[in-house]
């Protein structure tokens, strides 16, 4: 299991590098969510895969090919990159999770 971690990290970096050009054309947005409050997110285009920058910050539950539920796990910030069936990034969403005392 520990040997797989560096391989997964390399794969994520490779995917992010390959999708850099597509992300520049995607509609970027920021979503702020309070810890303990799940939030629904709807996309304009269907997606195949979601890449989570830091899975310790937020979890993503897929409802359909255009809708997900964001479940905040801990305070912080991360990015979600939604990729279509051709492995093209269609949107990059920055997610900010606020803790109980944050404004």
ZAMAR-498791 format. One line per 2 residues: number of its first residue (from 0); their letters; for each residue x, y, z of N, C-alpha, C, O, CB. Coordinates in nm, 3 decimals. Glycine has a CB too. Layout:
NUM	A	X:Y:Z:X:Y:Z:X:Y:Z:X:Y:Z:X:Y:Z  ... .
//
This chain:
0	XX	0.083:-0.119:0.000:0.000:0.000:0.000:0.087:0.125:0.000:0.060:0.219:-0.075:-0.094:0.000:0.121  0.192:0.128:0.084:0.279:0.245:0.091:0.353:0.267:-0.039:0.384:0.381:-0.074:0.378:0.230:0.205 .
2	XX	0.383:0.159:-0.111:0.453:0.172:-0.239:0.364:0.235:-0.345:0.414:0.295:-0.440:0.502:0.035:-0.287  0.232:0.221:-0.331:0.139:0.278:-0.428:0.124:0.429:-0.414:0.088:0.496:-0.510:0.003:0.212:-0.413 .
4	XX	0.151:0.483:-0.296:0.133:0.626:-0.272:0.218:0.712:-0.364:0.165:0.805:-0.425:0.165:0.658:-0.128  0.350:0.687:-0.379:0.428:0.768:-0.473:0.379:0.755:-0.617:0.382:0.852:-0.693:0.575:0.730:-0.465 .
6	XX	0.333:0.635:-0.654:0.282:0.615:-0.789:0.155:0.696:-0.812:0.138:0.756:-0.918:0.255:0.466:-0.814  0.065:0.698:-0.712:-0.058:0.777:-0.723:-0.027:0.926:-0.732:-0.090:0.998:-0.809:-0.151:0.750:-0.604 .
8	XX	0.070:0.972:-0.654:0.108:1.114:-0.656:0.163:1.151:-0.792:0.130:1.257:-0.846:0.211:1.144:-0.546  0.247:1.065:-0.849:0.303:1.092:-0.983:0.193:1.096:-1.088:0.195:1.180:-1.177:0.409:0.985:-1.020 .
10	XX	0.097:1.004:-1.077:-0.014:1.001:-1.172:-0.096:1.130:-1.164:-0.130:1.187:-1.267:-0.103:0.880:-1.145  -0.126:1.175:-1.042:-0.204:1.298:-1.025:-0.130:1.418:-1.084:-0.190:1.501:-1.152:-0.234:1.323:-0.877 .
12	XX	0.000:1.428:-1.059:0.080:1.538:-1.114:0.079:1.532:-1.266:0.065:1.635:-1.332:0.225:1.532:-1.060  0.094:1.413:-1.322:0.093:1.398:-1.468:-0.041:1.442:-1.527:-0.044:1.514:-1.627:0.123:1.253:-1.507 .
14	XX	-0.149:1.399:-1.466:-0.282:1.438:-1.514:-0.300:1.589:-1.507:-0.351:1.651:-1.600:-0.392:1.367:-1.434  -0.259:1.649:-1.395:-0.273:1.794:-1.380:-0.190:1.869:-1.484:-0.234:1.971:-1.537:-0.232:1.838:-1.239 .
16	XX	-0.070:1.820:-1.514:0.013:1.884:-1.616:-0.050:1.872:-1.754:-0.047:1.967:-1.832:0.153:1.822:-1.616  -0.107:1.755:-1.784:-0.168:1.735:-1.915:-0.296:1.814:-1.933:-0.333:1.846:-2.046:-0.197:1.588:-1.935 .
18	XX	-0.365:1.847:-1.824:-0.491:1.921:-1.835:-0.474:2.071:-1.817:-0.573:2.143:-1.815:-0.589:1.870:-1.735  -0.353:2.120:-1.802:-0.329:2.261:-1.779:-0.386:2.348:-1.891:-0.448:2.450:-1.864:-0.181:2.288:-1.764 .
20	XX	-0.366:2.308:-2.016:-0.415:2.387:-2.129:-0.568:2.391:-2.127:-0.626:2.498:-2.147:-0.364:2.329:-2.262  -0.633:2.279:-2.105:-0.779:2.274:-2.104:-0.837:2.353:-1.988:-0.941:2.417:-2.003:-0.825:2.130:-2.097 .
22	XX	-0.772:2.349:-1.873:-0.822:2.420:-1.756:-0.826:2.570:-1.782:-0.916:2.639:-1.732:-0.736:2.390:-1.634  -0.733:2.622:-1.859:-0.730:2.765:-1.889:-0.859:2.808:-1.961:-0.901:2.923:-1.947:-0.607:2.800:-1.974 .
24	XX	-0.920:2.719:-2.037:-1.041:2.752:-2.109:-1.168:2.721:-2.030:-1.277:2.759:-2.072:-1.044:2.679:-2.239  -1.155:2.654:-1.918:-1.271:2.616:-1.839:-1.324:2.736:-1.760:-1.250:2.830:-1.731:-1.237:2.500:-1.744 .
26	XX	-1.451:2.730:-1.726:-1.512:2.836:-1.645:-1.476:2.813:-1.499:-1.527:2.721:-1.435:-1.670:2.840:-1.665  -1.388:2.895:-1.446:-1.343:2.880:-1.309:-1.439:2.948:-1.213:-1.498:3.051:-1.244:-1.203:2.936:-1.292 .
28	XX	-1.453:2.889:-1.096:-1.536:2.948:-0.992:-1.484:2.905:-0.856:-1.408:2.809:-0.846:-1.685:2.907:-1.010  -1.527:2.976:-0.753:-1.491:2.942:-0.615:-1.620:2.917:-0.537:-1.715:2.994:-0.546:-1.406:3.055:-0.548 .
30	XX	-1.620:2.809:-0.460:-1.734:2.775:-0.376:-1.686:2.772:-0.232:-1.584:2.710:-0.200:-1.797:2.637:-0.418  -1.760:2.840:-0.144:-1.729:2.841:-0.001:-1.834:2.758:0.071:-1.954:2.778:0.054:-1.724:2.987:0.055 .
32	XX	-1.785:2.664:0.154:-1.874:2.572:0.225:-1.832:2.569:0.372:-1.713:2.571:0.402:-1.870:2.429:0.162  -1.929:2.565:0.461:-1.901:2.552:0.604:-1.883:2.405:0.639:-1.951:2.318:0.584:-2.016:2.614:0.690 .
34	XX	-1.791:2.378:0.729:-1.768:2.243:0.778:-1.899:2.188:0.835:-1.964:2.255:0.916:-1.656:2.241:0.885  -1.938:2.069:0.794:-2.061:2.007:0.841:-2.181:2.030:0.751:-2.287:1.972:0.774:-2.092:2.058:0.976 .
36	XX	-2.167:2.115:0.648:-2.279:2.144:0.557:-2.247:2.094:0.417:-2.159:2.149:0.350:-2.309:2.297:0.555  -2.316:1.991:0.373:-2.297:1.941:0.237:-2.358:2.039:0.138:-2.457:2.105:0.168:-2.359:1.800:0.220 .
38	XX	-2.299:2.046:0.019:-2.344:2.141:-0.084:-2.356:2.071:-0.218:-2.267:1.995:-0.257:-2.248:2.261:-0.094  -2.465:2.096:-0.290:-2.484:2.041:-0.425:-2.417:2.133:-0.526:-2.417:2.255:-0.511:-2.635:2.023:-0.457 .
40	XX	-2.361:2.073:-0.630:-2.297:2.149:-0.737:-2.344:2.090:-0.870:-2.336:1.969:-0.892:-2.140:2.144:-0.725  -2.393:2.177:-0.959:-2.437:2.135:-1.091:-2.344:2.194:-1.196:-2.308:2.311:-1.189:-2.584:2.177:-1.117 .
42	XX	-2.306:2.112:-1.294:-2.220:2.156:-1.402:-2.299:2.171:-1.531:-2.402:2.106:-1.549:-2.104:2.057:-1.422  -2.252:2.257:-1.620:-2.320:2.280:-1.747:-2.300:2.164:-1.843:-2.388:2.134:-1.925:-2.270:2.408:-1.810 .
44	XX	-2.184:2.097:-1.834:-2.152:1.988:-1.925:-2.132:1.859:-1.846:-2.095:1.864:-1.729:-2.025:2.020:-2.009  -2.157:1.744:-1.907:-2.134:1.617:-1.837:-1.986:1.592:-1.814:-1.902:1.631:-1.894:-2.195:1.501:-1.917 .
46	XX	-1.955:1.525:-1.703:-1.817:1.491:-1.670:-1.806:1.341:-1.650:-1.905:1.272:-1.624:-1.769:1.568:-1.545  -1.684:1.291:-1.661:-1.655:1.150:-1.642:-1.582:1.126:-1.510:-1.608:1.028:-1.440:-1.573:1.097:-1.758 .
48	XX	-1.487:1.217:-1.479:-1.398:1.199:-1.364:-1.384:1.331:-1.289:-1.390:1.438:-1.348:-1.259:1.148:-1.408  -1.365:1.321:-1.157:-1.334:1.438:-1.075:-1.198:1.416:-1.011:-1.175:1.314:-0.946:-1.445:1.463:-0.965 .
50	XX	-1.108:1.511:-1.030:-0.977:1.507:-0.966:-0.983:1.601:-0.845:-1.017:1.718:-0.858:-0.862:1.549:-1.065  -0.950:1.548:-0.728:-0.955:1.626:-0.604:-0.813:1.659:-0.564:-0.731:1.570:-0.542:-1.029:1.547:-0.490 .
52	XX	-0.782:1.789:-0.556:-0.647:1.832:-0.519:-0.604:1.780:-0.383:-0.495:1.725:-0.371:-0.639:1.982:-0.520  -0.687:1.796:-0.281:-0.658:1.747:-0.146:-0.781:1.675:-0.093:-0.874:1.739:-0.046:-0.617:1.864:-0.051 .
54	XX	-0.782:1.541:-0.101:-0.898:1.465:-0.057:-0.920:1.468:0.094:-1.021:1.415:0.142:-0.884:1.324:-0.101  -0.829:1.529:0.169:-0.850:1.546:0.313:-0.936:1.668:0.344:-0.984:1.683:0.456:-0.716:1.558:0.384 .
56	XX	-0.957:1.756:0.245:-1.035:1.879:0.262:-1.182:1.857:0.225:-1.271:1.900:0.298:-0.977:1.992:0.177  -1.207:1.789:0.113:-1.344:1.770:0.065:-1.356:1.634:-0.004:-1.262:1.585:-0.065:-1.384:1.884:-0.033 .
58	XX	-1.476:1.576:0.008:-1.507:1.453:-0.064:-1.618:1.487:-0.163:-1.700:1.576:-0.137:-1.550:1.337:0.033  -1.621:1.416:-0.276:-1.719:1.443:-0.380:-1.801:1.317:-0.404:-1.746:1.209:-0.428:-1.649:1.489:-0.512 .
60	XX	-1.935:1.330:-0.395:-2.027:1.220:-0.420:-2.103:1.250:-0.549:-2.173:1.351:-0.557:-2.126:1.199:-0.299  -2.089:1.164:-0.648:-2.152:1.185:-0.778:-2.299:1.145:-0.774:-2.334:1.034:-0.733:-2.078:1.105:-0.886 .
62	XX	-2.385:1.237:-0.818:-2.529:1.211:-0.829:-2.567:1.174:-0.972:-2.652:1.088:-0.995:-2.610:1.333:-0.784  -2.503:1.241:-1.069:-2.527:1.215:-1.211:-2.403:1.263:-1.286:-2.303:1.299:-1.224:-2.658:1.286:-1.263 .
64	XX	-2.409:1.264:-1.418:-2.293:1.309:-1.497:-2.281:1.462:-1.498:-2.190:1.516:-1.561:-2.303:1.257:-1.640  -2.372:1.533:-1.430:-2.366:1.679:-1.421:-2.385:1.732:-1.279:-2.378:1.853:-1.258:-2.471:1.739:-1.509 .
66	XX	-2.409:1.644:-1.182:-2.436:1.689:-1.045:-2.355:1.609:-0.944:-2.341:1.487:-0.955:-2.585:1.678:-1.013  -2.303:1.681:-0.844:-2.229:1.619:-0.734:-2.270:1.683:-0.602:-2.329:1.791:-0.599:-2.075:1.632:-0.756 .
68	XX	-2.238:1.615:-0.494:-2.252:1.669:-0.359:-2.112:1.684:-0.302:-2.033:1.589:-0.304:-2.342:1.576:-0.268  -2.080:1.803:-0.251:-1.952:1.828:-0.187:-1.969:1.807:-0.037:-2.056:1.867:0.025:-1.899:1.972:-0.217 .
70	XX	-1.885:1.722:0.020:-1.888:1.695:0.163:-1.760:1.747:0.226:-1.654:1.689:0.206:-1.907:1.543:0.192  -1.768:1.857:0.302:-1.647:1.913:0.364:-1.595:1.819:0.473:-1.672:1.766:0.554:-1.677:2.053:0.423 .
72	XX	-1.463:1.798:0.473:-1.401:1.709:0.570:-1.318:1.783:0.675:-1.314:1.744:0.791:-1.315:1.608:0.499  -1.251:1.890:0.631:-1.170:1.970:0.725:-1.151:2.109:0.666:-1.159:2.127:0.544:-1.032:1.901:0.753 .
74	XX	-1.125:2.209:0.751:-1.104:2.346:0.700:-0.982:2.352:0.608:-0.882:2.283:0.629:-1.086:2.445:0.817  -0.992:2.435:0.506:-0.882:2.453:0.412:-0.934:2.483:0.274:-1.053:2.512:0.255:-0.792:2.329:0.408 .
76	XX	-0.845:2.476:0.177:-0.881:2.504:0.038:-0.822:2.397:-0.052:-0.713:2.344:-0.027:-0.833:2.645:-0.006  -0.895:2.366:-0.158:-0.848:2.269:-0.256:-0.915:2.299:-0.390:-1.001:2.387:-0.399:-0.877:2.122:-0.210 .
78	XX	-0.878:2.226:-0.493:-0.938:2.241:-0.625:-1.001:2.110:-0.668:-0.954:2.002:-0.633:-0.833:2.286:-0.728  -1.108:2.122:-0.744:-1.172:2.007:-0.809:-1.164:2.031:-0.959:-1.206:2.136:-1.008:-1.321:1.988:-0.761 .
80	XX	-1.112:1.936:-1.030:-1.105:1.945:-1.176:-1.198:1.839:-1.232:-1.179:1.720:-1.208:-0.958:1.928:-1.229  -1.298:1.883:-1.308:-1.393:1.791:-1.370:-1.346:1.765:-1.512:-1.321:1.857:-1.589:-1.538:1.850:-1.368 .
82	XX	-1.336:1.636:-1.547:-1.279:1.592:-1.675:-1.386:1.516:-1.752:-1.459:1.435:-1.693:-1.152:1.503:-1.654  -1.397:1.541:-1.882:-1.498:1.472:-1.962:-1.446:1.336:-2.012:-1.336:1.294:-1.977:-1.541:1.559:-2.082 .
84	XX	-1.528:1.269:-2.094:-1.495:1.135:-2.141:-1.373:1.132:-2.233:-1.315:1.025:-2.255:-1.613:1.075:-2.213  -1.333:1.247:-2.288:-1.214:1.255:-2.374:-1.091:1.299:-2.296:-0.988:1.331:-2.355:-1.239:1.352:-2.489 .
86	XX	-1.102:1.300:-2.162:-0.993:1.341:-2.072:-0.957:1.489:-2.086:-0.842:1.528:-2.068:-0.869:1.256:-2.098  -1.056:1.570:-2.119:-1.038:1.715:-2.129:-1.103:1.779:-2.008:-1.218:1.751:-1.975:-1.100:1.771:-2.262 .
88	XX	-1.028:1.865:-1.940:-1.082:1.935:-1.824:-1.191:2.032:-1.871:-1.169:2.114:-1.960:-0.970:2.011:-1.747  -1.309:2.021:-1.809:-1.420:2.108:-1.849:-1.442:2.221:-1.750:-1.499:2.324:-1.786:-1.547:2.028:-1.864 .
90	XX	-1.399:2.203:-1.626:-1.407:2.312:-1.529:-1.314:2.285:-1.412:-1.284:2.171:-1.378:-1.552:2.331:-1.479  -1.269:2.393:-1.352:-1.180:2.389:-1.235:-1.250:2.469:-1.126:-1.271:2.590:-1.140:-1.035:2.447:-1.268 .
92	XX	-1.285:2.402:-1.018:-1.359:2.466:-0.909:-1.270:2.472:-0.786:-1.219:2.370:-0.740:-1.491:2.389:-0.879  -1.251:2.592:-0.734:-1.178:2.608:-0.608:-1.279:2.597:-0.495:-1.383:2.663:-0.497:-1.100:2.746:-0.603 .
94	XX	-1.248:2.513:-0.396:-1.338:2.491:-0.284:-1.269:2.540:-0.157:-1.158:2.498:-0.125:-1.379:2.341:-0.273  -1.336:2.628:-0.085:-1.287:2.681:0.042:-1.380:2.628:0.151:-1.500:2.655:0.150:-1.282:2.838:0.042 .
96	XX	-1.322:2.552:0.245:-1.399:2.498:0.357:-1.370:2.581:0.480:-1.255:2.591:0.524:-1.366:2.348:0.382  -1.475:2.642:0.537:-1.462:2.724:0.656:-1.492:2.641:0.780:-1.584:2.559:0.780:-1.555:2.847:0.649 .
98	XX	-1.414:2.663:0.885:-1.437:2.597:1.013:-1.544:2.669:1.091:-1.598:2.769:1.044:-1.308:2.591:1.095  -1.577:2.621:1.211:-1.684:2.680:1.290:-1.661:2.825:1.328:-1.757:2.902:1.336:-1.704:2.600:1.414 .
100	XX	-1.538:2.867:1.352:-1.511:3.003:1.394:-1.474:3.098:1.282:-1.452:3.216:1.307:-1.403:3.004:1.492  -1.467:3.049:1.158:-1.429:3.132:1.044:-1.545:3.220:0.998:-1.662:3.183:1.010:-1.380:3.045:0.928 .
102	X	-1.510:3.336:0.947:-1.612:3.430:0.898:-1.629:3.413:0.749:-1.710:3.483:0.688:-1.573:3.576:0.931 .
//
